[in-house]
Each structure stands twice: as C-alpha cells, then as structure tokens.
Amino acid sequence: MNAQIEHLVKLQAIELDRARLNQQMRALPAEIAQATAALAAAERQSADLSAALGREETMRTRLEREIDAHRKKVARFRVQVDSVTTPEQAAAIEHEIQFATTEAERLEGEEYASLERTEAHEAALAQTRALVEQLAAGVDAVRASVAARQREAAMELAALDAEREVVRAAINSGDLGRESLARFDRVSSARGTGITRAENQQCTGCSMGVRPQVWNQLREGELLSCDSCNRLLYWDPAIAAVPKAPQPELIPGAGRAPRKPRQAGA
C-alpha cells in the first residue's frame, strides 16, 4: 500500500475519532439537563405535598370551628328542653339536637380523615425531601463529571486536529494528492467516510461488487473510486485472504483396513 493511501486511511481514522468526540461533547449537556429535570420534578412534588399539608391544616381549622358550633348548639337546645310546654316544641328541639349531633359527628369523621391524609403527606414529604437532597448532590456530581469529560475530550480533539493538519499537509503535497484529498472531502461530507477497502471483489463501504478490471487495478496498488458509492477504493495486501494450503492427493484405497483372509470351511 503506497504512502498516499496510507495517509488517506489515517486521515479517515482521525476524522472518525473527531466525529465520535464531537458527538460525545454534544451529548454531554443532555446528562446535566436530565439530572436537572429529575431534581425539578422532585422539587415540584415536595412543593405539592407541602401545599397539600397546608390545605389539610386549613380544613381542620374550619372543621373544628364548625364542630364546636354544632356542639354548642346541642348544649343550648338541651337547656331549652326543660322549658318547653308542648310536644311539638319538644319534637322540634329533639330534631335540631339530632341534626346538630349528626352533623358534628360527620365533621369529626372528616377531621379524622384529614389527619390520616396529613400523616401520609408528611411521610411522603420526608421521602421527597430526602430525594431532593440526593438529586441535588447528583446534579452537582453530574456537572463536575461532564466538565471533566469536556476538558478531556477537548484535549483529545486538539491533539487530533493537530495530527489531522499534518496528515492533510502530507497528502496535499502533490497535484495527485490534492485531487485525492478533494475527492475524499467531498465524499466524506456526503457519506460520512471517504475511503474504504475492497475485499473479495466488493466495496466494503456499500457492499457492491467491483468490476474485474477495477479489482485487478486495485490489487496493483491503484487508488480508484467505487462506481456505486463514489468512495475511494484501495486494496490492502496485508489483510488479503491467505490461500489455503494444498491438500495431499488421496491414493485410491488408502486408509482402508486390510481384509482378513477367509478361513477354510467358512
């Protein structure tokens, strides 16, 4: 494989590494966004639970006032029972006492249910607050990790950029090299890769067959283009298939077990 092809293959490896690093760097902010979104969701849940606790406390305050009012009403009506003069008045007072007592009991039931909800909210709030603390620490850790990886990727990218310039300068030193480099850049921008091997009379970039004449030229060390994908094609003798060792010719009858002689009378 000639030097020009080696430089182009090396350039493509550099370009692929640069693309990988750039993709990683673009994906890194998403990790921070994901961690921040999880923290924000936990904070919203914590705020919702705190608000629910406030509503339950306000409700119980109102219920306590209403229960107290009904209990006082019952006490007043019981005092009036002793002063009634007619059965109708007594029945009306008993009806009011029964209504106020039932209403107070109903409100006490609501108050008890509110206390149960408050206990559940308080337990959930404690868990959510612990989760918020954990996620907040996680966001800080993710930010630190992302920053470290961004610095590392930037250093690798800078080294690749420097190596890329050296390799491109080596390819671009002659007219033929400039033409090959221009073709490489053009195809790379469209296909993602600009050069590929030919193996078993096929382009490994698009898996299309190579014409016999082109295959022979490639095996002679020429740099050509694939008729299908336009990538630069080369043949690497270092990875060519190793021919199979010739098998020994089989002699007719060889390997058979000798026949036993027949015994007399058999």
VENFEN-V98429 format. One record per residue. N is the residue number from 1. SS is DSSP state (helix for helix, strand for strand, loop for the rest). PHI is phi in whole degrees, -180 to 180 (999 if undefined). NEAR is the number of other ideal C-beta (glycine too) atoms within 12 Angstrom. Layout:
n=N ss=SS phi=PHI near=NEAR
n=N ss=SS phi=PHI near=NEAR
//
This chain:
n=1 ss=loop phi=999 near=25
n=2 ss=loop phi=-76 near=21
n=3 ss=helix phi=-64 near=19
n=4 ss=helix phi=-62 near=30
n=5 ss=helix phi=-65 near=33
n=6 ss=helix phi=-60 near=21
n=7 ss=helix phi=-65 near=33
n=8 ss=helix phi=-66 near=40
n=9 ss=helix phi=-64 near=33
n=10 ss=helix phi=-65 near=25
n=11 ss=helix phi=-61 near=35
n=12 ss=helix phi=-65 near=35
n=13 ss=helix phi=-60 near=21
n=14 ss=helix phi=-65 near=30
n=15 ss=helix phi=-62 near=32
n=16 ss=helix phi=-66 near=22
n=17 ss=helix phi=-65 near=22
n=18 ss=helix phi=-64 near=28
n=19 ss=helix phi=-64 near=21
n=20 ss=helix phi=-63 near=19
n=21 ss=helix phi=-65 near=26
n=22 ss=helix phi=-63 near=20
n=23 ss=helix phi=-65 near=16
n=24 ss=helix phi=-62 near=22
n=25 ss=helix phi=-66 near=24
n=26 ss=helix phi=-69 near=15
n=27 ss=helix phi=-82 near=18
n=28 ss=helix phi=-61 near=26
n=29 ss=helix phi=-59 near=18
n=30 ss=helix phi=-64 near=16
n=31 ss=helix phi=-65 near=25
n=32 ss=helix phi=-66 near=24
n=33 ss=helix phi=-62 near=17
n=34 ss=helix phi=-66 near=20
n=35 ss=helix phi=-66 near=27
n=36 ss=helix phi=-67 near=22
n=37 ss=helix phi=-65 near=18
n=38 ss=helix phi=-64 near=22
n=39 ss=helix phi=-64 near=28
n=40 ss=helix phi=-62 near=18
n=41 ss=helix phi=-64 near=18
n=42 ss=helix phi=-65 near=28
n=43 ss=helix phi=-65 near=23
n=44 ss=helix phi=-65 near=18
n=45 ss=helix phi=-63 near=24
n=46 ss=helix phi=-63 near=28
n=47 ss=helix phi=-64 near=18
n=48 ss=helix phi=-64 near=18
n=49 ss=helix phi=-68 near=28
n=50 ss=helix phi=-63 near=23
n=51 ss=helix phi=-65 near=16
n=52 ss=helix phi=-63 near=23
n=53 ss=helix phi=-63 near=27
n=54 ss=helix phi=-63 near=17
n=55 ss=helix phi=-66 near=18
n=56 ss=helix phi=-64 near=28
n=57 ss=helix phi=-65 near=21
n=58 ss=helix phi=-63 near=16
n=59 ss=helix phi=-63 near=23
n=60 ss=helix phi=-67 near=25
n=61 ss=helix phi=-61 near=16
n=62 ss=helix phi=-65 near=18
n=63 ss=helix phi=-63 near=27
n=64 ss=helix phi=-63 near=21
n=65 ss=helix phi=-64 near=17
n=66 ss=helix phi=-68 near=23
n=67 ss=helix phi=-63 near=27
n=68 ss=helix phi=-63 near=19
n=69 ss=helix phi=-64 near=18
n=70 ss=helix phi=-68 near=27
n=71 ss=helix phi=-65 near=22
n=72 ss=helix phi=-66 near=16
n=73 ss=helix phi=-63 near=24
n=74 ss=helix phi=-61 near=26
n=75 ss=helix phi=-63 near=18
n=76 ss=helix phi=-65 near=17
n=77 ss=helix phi=-66 near=26
n=78 ss=helix phi=-67 near=21
n=79 ss=helix phi=-68 near=14
n=80 ss=helix phi=-73 near=19
n=81 ss=helix phi=-59 near=21
n=82 ss=loop phi=-69 near=11
n=83 ss=loop phi=-106 near=13
n=84 ss=loop phi=-73 near=18
n=85 ss=loop phi=-118 near=11
n=86 ss=loop phi=-129 near=10
n=87 ss=helix phi=-61 near=11
n=88 ss=helix phi=-65 near=11
n=89 ss=helix phi=-64 near=17
n=90 ss=helix phi=-64 near=19
n=91 ss=helix phi=-66 near=14
n=92 ss=helix phi=-65 near=17
n=93 ss=helix phi=-67 near=26
n=94 ss=helix phi=-63 near=20
n=95 ss=helix phi=-63 near=16
n=96 ss=helix phi=-64 near=24
n=97 ss=helix phi=-64 near=25
n=98 ss=helix phi=-64 near=19
n=99 ss=helix phi=-64 near=18
n=100 ss=helix phi=-65 near=27
n=101 ss=helix phi=-65 near=22
n=102 ss=helix phi=-63 near=18
n=103 ss=helix phi=-66 near=22
n=104 ss=helix phi=-64 near=27
n=105 ss=helix phi=-66 near=20
n=106 ss=helix phi=-64 near=18
n=107 ss=helix phi=-67 near=26
n=108 ss=helix phi=-65 near=22
n=109 ss=helix phi=-63 near=16
n=110 ss=helix phi=-64 near=22
n=111 ss=helix phi=-65 near=26
n=112 ss=helix phi=-65 near=19
n=113 ss=helix phi=-64 near=18
n=114 ss=helix phi=-65 near=26
n=115 ss=helix phi=-63 near=21
n=116 ss=helix phi=-65 near=16
n=117 ss=helix phi=-63 near=23
n=118 ss=helix phi=-62 near=25
n=119 ss=helix phi=-61 near=16
n=120 ss=helix phi=-65 near=18
n=121 ss=helix phi=-64 near=26
n=122 ss=helix phi=-64 near=21
n=123 ss=helix phi=-65 near=16
n=124 ss=helix phi=-66 near=22
n=125 ss=helix phi=-67 near=28
n=126 ss=helix phi=-62 near=18
n=127 ss=helix phi=-66 near=18
n=128 ss=helix phi=-67 near=27
n=129 ss=helix phi=-65 near=21
n=130 ss=helix phi=-64 near=17
n=131 ss=helix phi=-66 near=23
n=132 ss=helix phi=-61 near=26
n=133 ss=helix phi=-62 near=18
n=134 ss=helix phi=-64 near=18
n=135 ss=helix phi=-69 near=27
n=136 ss=helix phi=-64 near=22
n=137 ss=helix phi=-65 near=16
n=138 ss=helix phi=-65 near=23
n=139 ss=helix phi=-63 near=26
n=140 ss=helix phi=-62 near=18
n=141 ss=helix phi=-66 near=18
n=142 ss=helix phi=-65 near=26
n=143 ss=helix phi=-61 near=23
n=144 ss=helix phi=-65 near=17
n=145 ss=helix phi=-65 near=18
n=146 ss=helix phi=-63 near=27
n=147 ss=helix phi=-62 near=19
n=148 ss=helix phi=-65 near=15
n=149 ss=helix phi=-69 near=23
n=150 ss=helix phi=-65 near=24
n=151 ss=helix phi=-65 near=16
n=152 ss=helix phi=-64 near=18
n=153 ss=helix phi=-65 near=25
n=154 ss=helix phi=-64 near=20
n=155 ss=helix phi=-66 near=16
n=156 ss=helix phi=-63 near=22
n=157 ss=helix phi=-66 near=26
n=158 ss=helix phi=-64 near=16
n=159 ss=helix phi=-65 near=18
n=160 ss=helix phi=-65 near=27
n=161 ss=helix phi=-62 near=20
n=162 ss=helix phi=-65 near=16
n=163 ss=helix phi=-65 near=22
n=164 ss=helix phi=-61 near=28
n=165 ss=helix phi=-64 near=17
n=166 ss=helix phi=-65 near=18
n=167 ss=helix phi=-67 near=29
n=168 ss=helix phi=-63 near=27
n=169 ss=helix phi=-65 near=17
n=170 ss=helix phi=-67 near=23
n=171 ss=helix phi=-71 near=37
n=172 ss=loop phi=-82 near=24
n=173 ss=loop phi=-74 near=17
n=174 ss=loop phi=-129 near=16
n=175 ss=helix phi=-61 near=12
n=176 ss=helix phi=-65 near=20
n=177 ss=helix phi=-67 near=25
n=178 ss=helix phi=-63 near=18
n=179 ss=helix phi=-65 near=19
n=180 ss=helix phi=-64 near=37
n=181 ss=helix phi=-66 near=32
n=182 ss=helix phi=-65 near=20
n=183 ss=helix phi=-64 near=27
n=184 ss=helix phi=-59 near=39
n=185 ss=helix phi=-63 near=25
n=186 ss=helix phi=-64 near=18
n=187 ss=helix phi=-71 near=29
n=188 ss=helix phi=-61 near=28
n=189 ss=helix phi=-65 near=15
n=190 ss=helix phi=-94 near=15
n=191 ss=helix phi=-108 near=25
n=192 ss=loop phi=93 near=19
n=193 ss=loop phi=-136 near=30
n=194 ss=loop phi=-113 near=35
n=195 ss=strand phi=-142 near=44
n=196 ss=strand phi=-152 near=38
n=197 ss=strand phi=-81 near=32
n=198 ss=strand phi=-107 near=43
n=199 ss=strand phi=-135 near=24
n=200 ss=loop phi=51 near=17
n=201 ss=loop phi=59 near=24
n=202 ss=strand phi=-135 near=23
n=203 ss=strand phi=-81 near=33
n=204 ss=loop phi=-75 near=26
n=205 ss=loop phi=-80 near=30
n=206 ss=loop phi=-126 near=22
n=207 ss=loop phi=66 near=18
n=208 ss=loop phi=-88 near=20
n=209 ss=strand phi=-71 near=19
n=210 ss=loop phi=-107 near=33
n=211 ss=loop phi=-61 near=20
n=212 ss=helix phi=-53 near=12
n=213 ss=helix phi=-64 near=14
n=214 ss=helix phi=-65 near=26
n=215 ss=helix phi=-60 near=25
n=216 ss=helix phi=-66 near=16
n=217 ss=helix phi=-65 near=19
n=218 ss=helix phi=-64 near=34
n=219 ss=helix phi=-68 near=24
n=220 ss=loop phi=-86 near=16
n=221 ss=loop phi=100 near=20
n=222 ss=loop phi=-79 near=23
n=223 ss=loop phi=-107 near=37
n=224 ss=strand phi=-123 near=29
n=225 ss=strand phi=-117 near=31
n=226 ss=loop phi=-73 near=34
n=227 ss=loop phi=-67 near=19
n=228 ss=loop phi=-94 near=22
n=229 ss=loop phi=-104 near=26
n=230 ss=loop phi=70 near=25
n=231 ss=loop phi=-68 near=36
n=232 ss=strand phi=-68 near=39
n=233 ss=strand phi=-111 near=44
n=234 ss=strand phi=-143 near=41
n=235 ss=loop phi=-118 near=35
n=236 ss=loop phi=-108 near=23
n=237 ss=helix phi=-66 near=18
n=238 ss=helix phi=-68 near=14
n=239 ss=helix phi=-114 near=15
n=240 ss=loop phi=-66 near=17
n=241 ss=loop phi=-62 near=12
n=242 ss=loop phi=-79 near=8
n=243 ss=loop phi=-65 near=6
n=244 ss=loop phi=-70 near=6
n=245 ss=loop phi=-68 near=6
n=246 ss=loop phi=-63 near=6
n=247 ss=loop phi=-85 near=6
n=248 ss=loop phi=-63 near=8
n=249 ss=loop phi=-72 near=7
n=250 ss=loop phi=-79 near=9
n=251 ss=loop phi=-89 near=8
n=252 ss=loop phi=-54 near=7
n=253 ss=loop phi=86 near=9
n=254 ss=loop phi=-72 near=10
n=255 ss=loop phi=90 near=9
n=256 ss=loop phi=-82 near=9
n=257 ss=loop phi=-75 near=7
n=258 ss=loop phi=-63 near=8
n=259 ss=loop phi=-76 near=7
n=260 ss=loop phi=-76 near=7
n=261 ss=loop phi=-68 near=7
n=262 ss=loop phi=-75 near=7
n=263 ss=loop phi=-83 near=6
n=264 ss=loop phi=-64 near=5
n=265 ss=loop phi=85 near=4
n=266 ss=loop phi=-80 near=6
//
